[in-house]
Structures are given as C-alpha cells and as structure tokens.
Amino acid sequence: MRYKVAPPARSLDFLRTARGAIPLVPDGAADCCLAIQRATDVSERERAREYLTFLQALGLVAETDRGYHRTRAEPDRDALATAYREEVFLVAELHEAVEGGADSPATAFEAVRERVPRWERERDPEWERNWRARVDNLLGWAVVFGSLVRADDRFVPGQ
C-alpha cells in the first residue's frame, strides 16, 4: 500500500521539528496532531493530520495499536528520498514523467492523470483541481528531498 497524502511541501527542518513533536511512547492521533500544531506553524488540525500521515509514510513516525510514536532512526535526505519514492502514491510515476520530459506541474499531471484511481475521479467533481494541487505538492517534496531540481519554472531530475 502506498500513501496518498501530499501536504504542501515544507523543509527538512520542518519535518525534523514535526517528527520531534511526536512522543517516543505511543499516543493518540489527536494528541499527536496537537503536538505538531504546537511545535510548528500548522494551525489547522486536519493539516496537522496530513503531516502526521506523511511522517508515517516517510518512516519518521510509526503507528501501533496504542497510537503513534516517532521512530528512533535519524532521518537523512537520501533515506527520505527513497522512502518518499517507494511509499507515496504517484511519486515514482512523477519522477518517470519528469525524466521523460514532463517538466512542469501541468505536463506532469497530464502524464500521470490516468493513474488517478477511477473511484477518486467519480466521487469528487473537483478531482482534477485537487489532484493538480496534489501533483504540485508531490513535485515540491521531490525538490526538498533532492530527487528533482527546480530550474526556473521547470523541473529536472536531481541526484
């Protein structure tokens, strides 16, 4: 299973701060979201929940039957880039699209458009707008992790 969450891209420092707010001893999602809100400038609980899930996708946070806890491994950029590409839905496909010449958010979206699950397209009349925003966020995180580089208004492969 790959995670579909794609909150707005931030920095590696933001991820470290958000991860550090999560306790080592498992705690409930609501408390962990509140901890992220207190430690960062994230004001909305739902956005904090997205970041909590994103931290989980990256392996910085784990979930048990007792709640969420931060993992002990210190994150490095290369490990995060690998986890990002392997665990987050559409990331690998977006990298392939950029390598194939889709160098803008619009062309990257068109390259992966058919990968958006059919049920998502059918249940949400705004699916295209929402998934374009998601693709933009995914490309932004790829830049943060160094696997893509933004050159002017274009994206090119990094590392």
C-alpha positions as CSV (number, residue, x, y, z in Angstrom):
1,M,0.0,0.0,0.0
2,R,1.3,3.5,-0.9
3,Y,0.2,6.5,1.0
4,K,-1.8,9.1,-1.0
5,V,-1.2,12.0,1.4
6,A,0.6,15.0,-0.1
7,P,0.5,18.0,2.2
8,P,2.2,21.3,1.0
9,A,5.9,20.9,0.7
10,R,8.0,22.4,3.5
11,S,11.6,22.0,4.5
12,L,13.7,19.2,6.0
13,D,13.9,21.3,9.2
14,F,10.1,21.3,9.3
15,L,10.0,17.5,9.1
16,R,12.5,17.2,11.8
17,T,10.6,19.6,14.1
18,A,7.2,17.9,13.4
19,R,8.8,14.5,14.0
20,G,10.4,15.7,17.2
21,A,7.0,16.7,18.5
22,I,5.7,13.1,18.3
23,P,6.5,11.2,21.5
24,L,8.6,8.1,21.7
25,V,5.8,6.4,23.7
26,P,2.7,5.9,21.5
27,D,0.0,8.5,21.8
28,G,-3.4,9.0,20.1
29,A,-3.7,10.8,16.8
30,A,-5.5,13.8,18.2
31,D,-2.7,14.4,20.7
32,C,0.0,13.9,18.0
33,C,-1.8,16.4,15.7
34,L,-1.9,18.9,18.6
35,A,1.8,18.3,19.2
36,I,2.6,19.1,15.6
37,Q,0.4,22.2,15.7
38,R,2.2,23.4,18.9
39,A,5.7,22.7,17.5
40,T,5.2,24.2,14.1
41,D,3.2,27.0,12.4
42,V,0.5,24.5,11.3
43,S,-2.8,25.9,12.6
44,E,-5.4,23.5,11.2
45,R,-5.9,20.1,12.8
46,E,-6.7,18.5,9.5
47,R,-3.4,19.8,8.0
48,A,-1.5,18.5,11.1
49,R,-3.2,15.1,10.5
50,E,-1.9,15.2,6.9
51,Y,1.6,15.9,8.1
52,L,1.4,13.1,10.7
53,T,0.4,10.6,8.0
54,F,3.2,12.0,5.7
55,L,5.7,11.4,8.5
56,Q,4.4,7.9,8.8
57,A,4.8,7.4,5.0
58,L,8.5,8.5,5.3
59,G,9.2,6.2,8.2
60,L,9.7,9.0,10.7
61,V,6.6,8.0,12.7
62,A,5.1,4.6,13.3
63,E,1.6,3.6,14.3
64,T,0.8,0.8,16.8
65,D,-2.5,-0.3,18.4
66,R,-1.7,2.3,21.2
67,G,-1.2,5.2,18.8
68,Y,1.7,7.0,17.0
69,H,5.3,7.3,18.1
70,R,8.4,8.7,16.5
71,T,10.9,6.3,15.2
72,R,14.4,6.3,16.6
73,A,16.3,6.4,13.3
74,E,17.6,9.9,12.5
75,P,16.3,10.9,9.0
76,D,18.8,11.8,6.3
77,R,17.9,13.3,3.0
78,D,18.8,10.2,0.9
79,A,16.7,7.8,3.1
80,L,13.8,10.2,3.0
81,A,14.0,10.5,-0.8
82,T,14.0,6.7,-1.1
83,A,11.0,6.3,1.3
84,Y,9.2,9.1,-0.4
85,R,9.6,7.5,-3.8
86,E,8.6,4.0,-2.6
87,E,5.8,4.8,-0.1
88,V,3.9,7.8,-1.5
89,F,1.4,7.2,-4.3
90,L,2.4,8.7,-7.8
91,V,5.9,9.8,-6.7
92,A,7.7,7.2,-8.8
93,E,5.5,7.8,-11.7
94,L,6.0,11.6,-11.5
95,H,9.8,11.0,-11.5
96,E,9.5,8.9,-14.6
97,A,7.3,11.6,-16.2
98,V,9.9,14.3,-15.4
99,E,12.7,12.1,-16.8
100,G,10.6,11.7,-19.9
101,G,10.3,15.5,-20.4
102,A,7.2,16.5,-18.3
103,D,8.9,19.5,-16.8
104,S,6.0,21.5,-15.3
105,P,3.3,20.7,-12.9
106,A,0.7,20.8,-15.7
107,T,2.6,18.4,-18.0
108,A,3.5,16.2,-15.1
109,F,-0.2,16.0,-14.1
110,E,-1.1,15.1,-17.7
111,A,1.5,12.4,-17.7
112,V,0.0,10.7,-14.6
113,R,-3.6,11.7,-15.0
114,E,-4.8,8.2,-15.9
115,R,-3.1,6.8,-12.7
116,V,-5.6,8.7,-10.5
117,P,-7.9,6.0,-9.2
118,R,-11.2,5.8,-11.1
119,W,-13.2,5.9,-7.9
120,E,-11.5,9.2,-6.9
121,R,-12.5,10.7,-10.3
122,E,-16.1,9.5,-9.9
123,R,-16.7,10.6,-6.3
124,D,-15.2,14.1,-6.5
125,P,-16.4,16.6,-9.0
126,E,-13.3,18.7,-8.2
127,W,-10.9,15.7,-8.6
128,E,-8.9,17.3,-11.3
129,R,-8.3,20.5,-9.4
130,N,-7.5,18.6,-6.2
131,W,-5.1,16.2,-8.0
132,R,-3.3,19.0,-9.8
133,A,-2.7,20.6,-6.4
134,R,-1.5,17.2,-5.1
135,V,0.9,16.8,-8.0
136,D,2.3,20.2,-7.4
137,N,2.8,19.3,-3.7
138,L,4.5,16.0,-4.7
139,L,6.9,17.8,-7.0
140,G,7.7,20.3,-4.3
141,W,8.6,17.5,-1.8
142,A,10.8,15.8,-4.5
143,V,12.7,19.1,-4.7
144,V,13.1,19.2,-0.9
145,F,14.5,15.6,-0.9
146,G,16.8,16.4,-3.8
147,S,15.4,13.9,-6.3
148,L,14.2,16.7,-8.5
149,V,15.5,20.2,-9.1
150,R,13.5,23.3,-9.9
151,A,15.3,25.2,-12.6
152,D,13.4,28.4,-13.4
153,D,9.8,27.2,-13.9
154,R,10.9,23.7,-14.9
155,F,11.6,20.5,-13.0
156,V,14.6,18.3,-13.9
157,P,16.0,15.2,-12.3
158,G,18.2,15.7,-9.4
159,Q,20.8,13.5,-7.7
